[in-house]
Amino acid sequence: MQDGMKIRSRQILEAIIEDYICTAEPIGSSSIRNRHGLSLSAATIRNVMADLEEMGYLASPHPSAGRVPTDKAYRFYVDSLLAVRSVDRGERDEIRRRCCVAGRDVDGVFREISQMLSSVSHYMGIVAAPRFNANVFRQMEFVLLGSRRILVILISQSGTVQNRIIELHHEISSEELVRMANYLNGMLQGLTISQVKSRILKEMESDKVQYDTLLSEALRLSQQALDDSGTGLFIEGQANIFDLPEFADAQRMKEVFRAMEQKSQLLDLLDNCLKAPGVNIFIGSESHLNNMSGMSLITSTYVSGKNTLGVLGVIGPTRMGYGKVIPIVDYTAKMLTRLLHVE
């Protein structure tokens, strides 16, 4: 049905969407005729708008008001009508400047990039760090920091390093830590971090470990080191959303806050994006996220060779400026790939 839409209907739908993106106000036939110079009468435009509403592309928020685009309209706009512009020089310069990794830890880089995406797009910026569970185990090291405190260094085959300081209930020697590390490194080679967690749980139940205090302690420490309590999700710029008229209502603001707090749902969606490299666009209900009606998410993956590492993107209203945001997200993902030296 979309491919069969008449040129006149496409022109009017495009005009309504672009006007609504700019104004956030329902669009009437007279304003379309005046702003876009269409050689059609207001009555003809009204008839086309009525047809578009019947087809599910427009909705009437009030009986006497103009129309607003639906999620279906935005999807048609993005897929068939949108002219994506290039990232302008000023935006490119800011993206490159803000993405500098020198002297920063990885979390600092991701946080800065999410802030930059928010600043450049004027919506919410989001970065999902690489999920450590997908990495392949290379080695684990224990460093004694005090009689009852150790630093656990977990290194993956890709070179990703995760550190954790663990407090002990008793004293332990450096020699014992070396023996524990040798035991774990020999047992866990070649497993993904997710498989490592399962193997450790299985080993902890074995008779051998229950009668060997040192092996039991080694497994207990490795289990603590692998306890990934952080989400690896960085979201910045919520205030940008609340400045928009469609989120001025206090109840709507609370719903958006709740959606952002439900990071597990958002991470599941971003994990699905890892399976579809490049730019992905979720409009309104397409994301299947609770409390995200009226919101859209544009993401792109950043990669290492043939391996997809993570996802970044922008969350905004369904009436966001797609032509501007899509290239910003795409360019930033390519820049992050280059900056992390993972091409």
SULNOR-V706907 format. One record per backbone hydrogen bond with DSSP energy under -1.0 kcal/mol. CO is the residue of the C=O (numbers start at 0). NH is the residue of the N-H. Records with the same first field share a line. If there is no record, write none. Layout:
# SULNOR-V706907
CO: NH ; NH
This chain:
# SULNOR-V706907
1: 4
5: 9
6: 10
7: 11
8: 12
9: 13
10: 14
11: 15
12: 16
13: 17
14: 18
15: 19
16: 20
17: 21
18: 22
19: 23
26: 66
27: 31
28: 32
29: 33
30: 34
31: 35
37: 39
40: 44
41: 45
42: 46
43: 47
44: 48
45: 49
46: 50
47: 51
48: 52
49: 53
50: 54
51: 56
52: 55
56: 69
58: 67
61: 64
66: 26
67: 58
69: 73
70: 74
71: 75
72: 76
73: 77
74: 78
75: 79
76: 80 ; 81
87: 91
88: 92
89: 93
90: 94
91: 95
92: 96
93: 97
94: 98
100: 103
104: 108
105: 109
106: 110
107: 111
108: 112
109: 113
110: 114
111: 115
112: 116
113: 117
114: 118
115: 119
116: 120
117: 121
123: 314
124: 235
125: 312
126: 233
127: 310
130: 133
131: 134
132: 193
134: 192
135: 156
136: 189
138: 154
140: 152
142: 150
145: 148
146: 171
147: 167
148: 144 ; 145
149: 165
150: 142
151: 163
152: 140
153: 161
154: 137 ; 138
155: 158
159: 155
161: 153
163: 151
165: 149
172: 176
173: 177
174: 178
175: 179
176: 180
177: 181
178: 182
179: 183
180: 184
181: 185
182: 186
183: 187
187: 190
190: 136
191: 195
192: 196
193: 197
194: 198
195: 199
196: 200
197: 201
198: 202
199: 203
202: 205
205: 209
206: 210
208: 211
211: 215
212: 216
213: 217
214: 218
215: 219
216: 220
217: 221
218: 222
219: 223
220: 224
221: 225
223: 226
225: 227
226: 228
231: 128
233: 126
235: 124
236: 239
237: 241
240: 243
243: 246
244: 247
248: 252
249: 253
250: 254
251: 255
252: 256
253: 257
254: 258
255: 259
256: 260
257: 261
260: 262
261: 265
262: 266
263: 267
264: 268
265: 269
266: 270
267: 271
268: 272
269: 273
271: 274
272: 275
279: 298
281: 296
282: 285
283: 286
284: 287
288: 291
291: 294
293: 317
294: 283
295: 315
296: 281
297: 313
298: 279
299: 311
301: 308 ; 309
303: 306
306: 303
309: 301
310: 127
311: 299
312: 125
313: 297
314: 123
315: 295
316: 319
319: 321
320: 323 ; 324
321: 325
322: 84
323: 327
324: 328
325: 329
326: 330
327: 331
328: 332
329: 333
330: 334
331: 335
332: 336
333: 337
334: 338
335: 339
336: 341
337: 340
341: 304
